Every structure is written in C-alpha cells, then in structure tokens.
Amino acid sequence: MKIAHGTAERHVLTVTVDNEPGILAKITGLFTARGYNIDSLTVADISDDHAISRITIVTNGPPQVIDQIEAQLDRLVPVHGVVDLTTAGAHVERELALIKVQGTGEARVEALRVADIFRASVVDTTTESFVFELTGAPDKIDSFIALMRELGLVEVGRSGVVGMLRGAEGP
C-alpha cells in the first residue's frame, strides 16, 4: 500500500452500480492504479430485474485517500452511489466463513465446545474432521479461526464483508 499523509484506517464502502460486464474491473482498476489493496470484496445482484448490483469493498487508507477514492468511484458512469459505512453512521457488518477442523478425541470435543460458544453450525462431519459455518462480524470470525488453529485448523473459506446502515433509511 502506498504511504500517504495521515494514518491508515479501515473503511467499508458500498457501491451501487449497473449490473453490466466490466464494471468490477473498472472499480478494482481504480484501486490498483492508486496502489491500494482491497481487503474484502463482495458483489451481488440486488434488483428484481437484475439491473443493479451492490459491491462492498473493505480497504485501508488515510481519510483523505478514502475521500478521493469515493469521489473517483462516484464519477464512474455505471455507478449510482457510493457510501462509506465507516463514516456514514451506525452500520452492521457480517461475513460468512466455512472452517474445516481436523480432530479426534479431546481436541474434537473441545472444537465442538468452542463452536457452540461462537454459535457455529456443523455443516459437514467425518470421524476425523468438521466443517463449521460461522456468520458474524469479521473480528468474531478472526477469533474463532485463531482458537481453531490450536485445535487442528485445516482450511478456511470466507465470503467477504457485507454491510448496511442501521435504521429505516437507505444509503
């Protein structure tokens, strides 16, 4: 990541766009051109007629750089709106993860105990492993993965962050 004046902060940006080929490449190219990393990226169709998609991007950067990225995203023709959830107000963030853990005996029992505390669901099991499904804030998932590392973590798949402003108002 390029170093700019100011301290890098984590930001969650939502971008509403026309659902058309090449828009994701335009948006990621904007980040690439500036030398900034995308920590998480999710895209989904959000309209009945499949014409509009919502892109959620998690990135880090000083406030002035995030403002510049927002302004440049807003200028792209197929973009309908950009919201920085981090500065817009109270919001909800969630992520889905599948976590495969190997274990037998006491390690297996402990993995199930920890999963119960985190409200993770067992979505697959064999005599030597589990696949847990966990939904929650990224920090919660990070904590669960750290504990499972000690118990026999094998593999992790994460969906990426999805976020939304709280309350009755839209973006």
ChimeraX attribute file (.defattr): number of C-alpha atoms within 10 A of each C-alpha:
attribute: neighborCount
match mode: 1-to-1
recipient: residues
	/A:1	12
	/A:2	9
	/A:3	11
	/A:4	12
	/A:5	11
	/A:6	11
	/A:7	11
	/A:8	17
	/A:9	12
	/A:10	14
	/A:11	19
	/A:12	24
	/A:13	24
	/A:14	24
	/A:15	21
	/A:16	22
	/A:17	23
	/A:18	16
	/A:19	21
	/A:20	12
	/A:21	8
	/A:22	8
	/A:23	16
	/A:24	15
	/A:25	9
	/A:26	14
	/A:27	18
	/A:28	15
	/A:29	12
	/A:30	16
	/A:31	16
	/A:32	13
	/A:33	8
	/A:34	12
	/A:35	12
	/A:36	18
	/A:37	15
	/A:38	14
	/A:39	14
	/A:40	16
	/A:41	19
	/A:42	16
	/A:43	17
	/A:44	14
	/A:45	16
	/A:46	15
	/A:47	11
	/A:48	7
	/A:49	8
	/A:50	12
	/A:51	12
	/A:52	18
	/A:53	19
	/A:54	22
	/A:55	20
	/A:56	25
	/A:57	23
	/A:58	21
	/A:59	19
	/A:60	18
	/A:61	22
	/A:62	16
	/A:63	18
	/A:64	14
	/A:65	17
	/A:66	20
	/A:67	13
	/A:68	11
	/A:69	20
	/A:70	18
	/A:71	12
	/A:72	14
	/A:73	20
	/A:74	18
	/A:75	13
	/A:76	15
	/A:77	10
	/A:78	16
	/A:79	19
	/A:80	16
	/A:81	16
	/A:82	22
	/A:83	18
	/A:84	20
	/A:85	21
	/A:86	16
	/A:87	12
	/A:88	11
	/A:89	10
	/A:90	11
	/A:91	14
	/A:92	14
	/A:93	15
	/A:94	17
	/A:95	20
	/A:96	18
	/A:97	21
	/A:98	22
	/A:99	23
	/A:100	23
	/A:101	24
	/A:102	21
	/A:103	20
	/A:104	14
	/A:105	8
	/A:106	10
	/A:107	16
	/A:108	18
	/A:109	13
	/A:110	15
	/A:111	23
	/A:112	17
	/A:113	13
	/A:114	15
	/A:115	19
	/A:116	12
	/A:117	9
	/A:118	16
	/A:119	14
	/A:120	22
	/A:121	16
	/A:122	17
	/A:123	13
	/A:124	11
	/A:125	13
	/A:126	9
	/A:127	9
	/A:128	11
	/A:129	18
	/A:130	23
	/A:131	21
	/A:132	21
	/A:133	19
	/A:134	22
	/A:135	18
	/A:136	18
	/A:137	16
	/A:138	17
	/A:139	11
	/A:140	15
	/A:141	21
	/A:142	13
	/A:143	12
	/A:144	18
	/A:145	20
	/A:146	12
	/A:147	14
	/A:148	21
	/A:149	14
	/A:150	11
	/A:151	20
	/A:152	17
	/A:153	19
	/A:154	15
	/A:155	13
	/A:156	13
	/A:157	11
	/A:158	16
	/A:159	14
	/A:160	19
	/A:161	21
	/A:162	24
	/A:163	21
	/A:164	18
	/A:165	18
	/A:166	13
	/A:167	8
	/A:168	6
	/A:169	6
	/A:170	7
	/A:171	15
